[in-house]
Amino acid sequence: MKNIAVILAGGSGSRFGDPTPKQFLKVAGKKIIEHTIDVFESNSLIDEICIVSKAEYIADVESIVVANQYTKVRRILKGGKERYHSSLSAIHAYANDDDKLLFHDAVRPLVNDRIIADCVRALDSYNAVDVAIRTSDTVVQVNDCNCIEMIPDRSLLRNGQTPQCFRRGVIRRAYELALKDPAFKTTDDCGVVRKYLPDEPVYVVEGEVSNMKVTYVEDLFLIDKLFQLRSANGESSELTAEAEDGLKKKVVVVFGGSYGIGGEIMNLAKDARFHSFSRSQNGVDVADLKSVQKALAEVEKAEGRIDAVIDTAGVLYKEALHSMPEEAVMASLNTNLLGVINVAKAAFPYLRQTKGSLLFYTSSSYTRGRMMYSVYSATKAAIVNFVQAMAEEWHGFDIRVNCINPERTKTPMRIKNFGIEPEGTLLDPKCVAIASLNAIFSKSTGEIIDVRIRKR
């Protein structure tokens, strides 16, 4: 018995108004279908992935699988004109009726591990499982005259999502009966089970609002913002195996490595091949492109390569804009934004050679401009957009670009602006350093990785 994710990628995008099928459009540094495959590829409960596509896009899917080195994608199948043709293609590709098939829309890239785990567990007790969220609006049923005929009880209504999951034998039998019906018509697989196997209960797993489907152009903008707001797992208190290995083998440059988060990264690195640069330490200013270029050239000359670059440099002037000195405004822009651009530009030739990783830092204030933080908030929002743009721009070079979004952290910059704050209300910078190392040695790109204070 296997847990098989069936990614349905046969949509043509007719409602989207773009000649390119929406699953091949890019958000947050990758094509939508790549984000979707990533979730199932990295989920430990999924044994195998099957992708169903229109015949004319099979080569595109194959290229994506090869480029990303996906190991779980075992079948790439041709679909058909209707959605159910794609489902049938996957059903017929397997023989074991006990296999768990999880049918998921390629254009729902924000499905998460919790939903997948709940679906897999539910299939231990039920043969058919749907995913849905509670309906937030009142739903009205109208008659032919467009007048309200009935208002269903909202507490019993749900908005369906995917995956829709089945024991292979159950969905196979449902379709065998459905295809004998001359009036057969369906839009989803759970509907087939409900109609043709009425005695088979379909259990509903709680979905999430963020698990939305890209259908219209407006959805593309919304899902891009959801990727920005998504909390990736940055809460681990330990280094991953990949990070431990990276500390032993990789050459990493840290800008702003003399204290704060950068200093903690250097403490964790110990005798590793990490090189630190900052204004106070060795006169390297990220706002000066030539200074950054010289620092990286020195490291490359000494080590022969650069595998990752981390830029923790940042300044905060907490005051109203009308009274903020011009020097403070320019220092904020030069260090927080121009510095990020300079580091990226200077690092590119080295990271292109090593297929390396680049890491920046934002702040929780990037989601909403705040009084007394106007320039700081603006630069931190710009960093998020810059990271996502570069992740997309450099995806073809296999350079990974990510961003850490730490909660309030106990750094010298924080203490300078806020004074002494109660113990337990601030992040330990070591936690952010661990998340940073896990990020640069991961396969992720275009991620905004939240690091939060652990609740006790």
N, C-alpha and C positions, 0 to 999 in steps of 0.2 A: 504494500500500500504506500502511495506517495501523496504528498501535498503539492499539487501542481497549480501554479499561477498561469492562467490563460489571459493574456493581454490582448484585448480586441482593438486592433488598430486599422480597421477597414473603413473608417469614416472618410467622406470626400470633402467635408467642409462646405457643403452647399449653403448652409445657413450662416456661415461665417463671412462669406463675401470675399474670400481670398482664393486664388487658384491653387495655392499650396495647402494640402490637407493640414488641419490645425495641429495634429500630433507632431508635425515636423517643423512647426514654428518654434522660435526660441524665447524662453523666459529664464531669468536668473542664470545666465551663462550656458544653458544647455537647451536642446530640443525637448519639448514637452514629453515625448515618449521616452527620452533618456532618463529624465527625472523619475518617471513611473517605473521603468525597468530597475533603476537603482534601488528603489525601496524593496522590491521583491528579491533582487540579487543579494542584498545585504541582510535579509531577514533569515534567521537561523531555522525557522520552521518550514521554509519553502525549500523543497527538494529539487524542483525543476520549473523552468519557465517555458511556456509555449506562446509564440506571438503569431497572431493571425492578421494578415494584411491583404489589401487588394493586390492582384497579380502585378500591376504596373509599378508597385512600390516595394516589391520583395527585395530588389537589389539595394534599395536605400536602407531597408531594415538590416539586411546582411552587413552592409558597410558600418552601420551603427554598432552592431554586435561585435564586429571585429575590432573596430577602433577603441571600444571601451573594454575589450577583453572580458566580456561577460562569460562566466563559466557555467552558469545555470541554464542558459538558453539552449535547449536541446532541439527544439522544433520551430521552424518558421514556415507557416502554412498559408495557403491561398484561401481567402474568404470568398464572399459572393456579393450579390447585389444588396440583399437584406441583412440586417444584423444577425438574424437567426441562422443564416447560412454560415457565418463565421463561427457561431457557437457549435453548429453541427460539424464543421471541419475539425474542431478540436476534439469533440466527443468521439468522432470516428478514428482519430489518430491514436487513441489509447484503447487498451483491451481489458484492463482490470476494473471490474465494476465497483471495487472497494476504494479506488483512488478518489481522493478529495480534489475536486476541480474548483478553483476560485476564479470566476470570470470577472475581469476588471477592465473598465474603460481606459484606454491609453491616455485619454485627455482628462483624467483625474489624477494629476501628479502628486497631490498632497495627501494621498492615503498614507496611513502610518502603521507602525508596528503594533500598536494597541488594537486597532481595528482588525488587522490580519490575525493576531493571536486569538482574539475573541471569536472570529469566524472559524478558525481551525478547531478550537475547543468545542464550539457549538456543534460541529459536525460529528463529534463523538456521541452526541445524544439525538441529533436530528439528521435527516437525510437531505434537507433543503434549508438554506439559510440566506436571509436577505440582510442588507444594511440600510438603515434609514434614520432620519432625524425627526424630531417632533416638529409639527407644523406650527409656525409662529403666527400666521395670519388666519383669519376666519375664511373658510372655504364655502362658497355658495354653489349650489347646483341650479342651473336655469333650464327653462323649457324652450320650445321652439320659438317662442315669442320674446326670448331673452329676458324673461321675468323669473325672479327667484321662485324655485319650486321647493327647495329644501336647503336647510343649513345644517350639515352634519355636525356631530359633537366633535369639537376640535381636539379634545383630549385623546380621542381614539385615532386621529389622523397622523400620518407620517409622510415625509418626503423621501422617496426611494433614492438610494445611491448604489454604488458598487464597492467591493465585490459582491456578486451573487454566487453562492457556493453550494455545491451538491456532491453527494456520492455519485460517481459516474453512472452507476446502474440506474439510479432514479431519474436523472435528467435524460438518459438515453431512452428509457421506457416512455417518459412523457412526450418526447418528440416523435417516437414511433406512432403513438396514438394521434398526435397533432397532425402529422403529415397525411393521415388517412381521412382527415376532416376537410371536405371541399371548402368550407368557410373559414379555414384556419387563418388567423391574423393575430400578430403579437408584436409587442415592442420590447419585451424583456423575458428572460428565462424563467424567473419566478412565476410570472403570469402563466406560462405554459404548464408548470407543475400544478398550480392552483386549479386550472381549468380541466386538465386531463387526468390528474391524479388527485381528486378532491379530498380523499381521505389522508393524504400525505401532508402533515403540518409543515408550514414554512416559518421557522423561527426568525425573529428580527433582532439583529445585533445593533446596538446604539452606534450611529455614525458620528460625524462631526461636521459642523458648518464649513470648516476649511476644506473638507473633502469634496470640493465643488467640481463640476464639469465645465470645461471650456466649450461653450456653444456659440456665443456671439463675440463680436470684436470687443465689446465692453468687458467681457469676462477675462480677456487677456490682460488688460490693465489691472483688474482686480486681483487676479492670481499672481501677477508679478509683485503686487504689494503684499499679498499673503506670504510669499516667499521671503520678503524682507522681514516680516514680522514673525515668521516661524521660529520657534525655539529649537535649535538643534541641541543635541545632548552634549553640553559642555560642563556637566556637574560632576564628572568622575573625579574622585579624590586620588586616583592612581594613574600612572602612565600606562598607556596601552602597550601591547607587545611590539607594535610597529614603532612607537615612540622610543621604547627602550632600545630597540635595534638601531634606530636612527641616531640616537645619542652616541652609539659606538662607532658608527660608520660615516655619518654625513657631515658636510661642512656647512655651517650656518652662520650668517651674519646678523647681528642684533644692533639696530640703531636705537639709541636711548637705553643702553644696557648698563648704565652706571648705578641706577637706583630704581625704586618702585617696581613695577611689573617686569621691566627689562632686567633689573638687577636680580630678581627672583629667578628669571629664566637662566641667567648666567650661573646662579648658585646651583640650580638643578643640573646644569650642564657639566659642572666641575671640570674634569680633565678632558672633556670632549672637544671636538674641533669646532668650537664656537668662538666667534670674534666679536668683540663689543666696541661700539663707537658712540660717542656723544660729545656735546660741546664741552662739558665739564671734564671729561675724561681725556680726550685727545684732540679737542678742537674741531670735531666733525659736526657740521651744521646741516641738517637735512634740507633746509631752505636754500642751500647753495649746491646746485647740481654738480659743479666741478668737484666740490668737497666729497660728495657721495660717490662720484665716479672714481676718484682717487682711492678712497677707502676700499671699494670693491676690487679695484685692480690690484691693490696690495695683497688682499686675501687670495685672489685667484693666482697671483704669482707665487705665493708661498705654498698654497695647497693644491693648485692645479685644477680646481673646480669649486663651484659654489652650488649647493643643493637647495638651500632655502634662505630667504631674507625676511626678517621680522622688523617692523618699524613700530616701536612703542612710543616714539617721541611725541609729546603733546604739551600744550600749555592751556591754562584756564585763567581768564580774568573775569571774575564775577562782579559785574557792575553794570549799571544802566548805560545804554549806548550813548545818550546825549552827553554824559560826562566822561566817557571812556577816552583816554588819550589816543591820539592817532598812532603812537608807537605801539600801544597795546592791541589796537585793531590789526595793524599790519603784522605784528608778531603772531597773533592768532591765525591769521590767514596764511602766513608764510610757513609756520611750523606744522599746523594741523592739516592744511590742504595742499599747499605747494610742496611741502615736504613729502607727502604721500605720492604725489605725481612724480617728483624727482626720483624717489626711491624706486618706484615702478619702472620708470624710463631707464634708469641706470642698471637695474637688475636684469632687465629683459635678455640681453645677449648671453648672460651666464646661465640663467634659468632655462633658456631655450635649449642650450646644449645638454643640460642634465635632466630636462623634463621635471623641473623643480617646483617649489612652492613659495608663495608670497603671502604674508600675513599682515593685516592692519588692524586698527582698533577704532571702534566707535563708542558711543555712549547711549544710555537709555534716553537721553534728551533728543536723540535723532528723530524720534517718532512724533515729537511735538515741540515746537519752539517755545521756550520758557522765558519769562521775565527775568532779567539780570544775566541771561545766558545767550542772548541773541546771536552773537558772532560764533560762540562756541557751538551752540546747537546747529547753526547753519553749516559749519564745517563738518560736524559729525554726520549730518544727513547727507552731505555731499560725498563723504567717504563711502557710505553704504552704496550709493548709486555708482560711484567710481569702481568699487570692488565688483559689483555685478556686471558692469560694462566690460571690465578687463577680463573677468572670468569667461565671458562670451567671446571677446576679441582674441584671447589667447588660448581658447579651447583647442584649436587646431594645432597648437604647438605643444599640447599636453602640459601646459603650465597651470597649476592650480592656484587660484586666488581666493582667499577667504578673509573673514572679518570677525574679530571677537567683540562681543557686546557685554562687558562686565557690569554687574550691578555696582552700587557704591562700593569702592575699594579703598582700603586703608593704605594710601600712598602719601608721600610727602606733598604732592600737589593738592590732594584732598585736604590734608591737615592745614596747609597754608590758607586755603579758602574757607574752611568750615570750622577749624579749631578741633578741640578734643570732643569726640562723639562717644556715646555709650558703647561699651563692649558688646559684641554680638550683633551690632547693627550694620557692620561693614564687612565686606569680603576680605579674607586673607589674600594678599597678592600672590601667595604661593599657589592657591587654587586656580587663579587666572593663568599663572605660568604653566601649570600642568595642562590646563585646557589648551593653551597656546601650542605646547609641544605636541599634544595629541592631534591638533588641527594640522600642523605643517607636515606631519608624517602620515596623514590620512589620505584617502582618495577623493575627498570632497572638494568641490569647487563652487564658487558663487554662494557660499553659505554665510549667513549671519548667525554666529554661534553665541547664544545667551549663556552666561555663567552667573548663577544666582546663589544667594545665601541659602544654605541648607536649613530647612525648617526642622526644629527639634521637637 
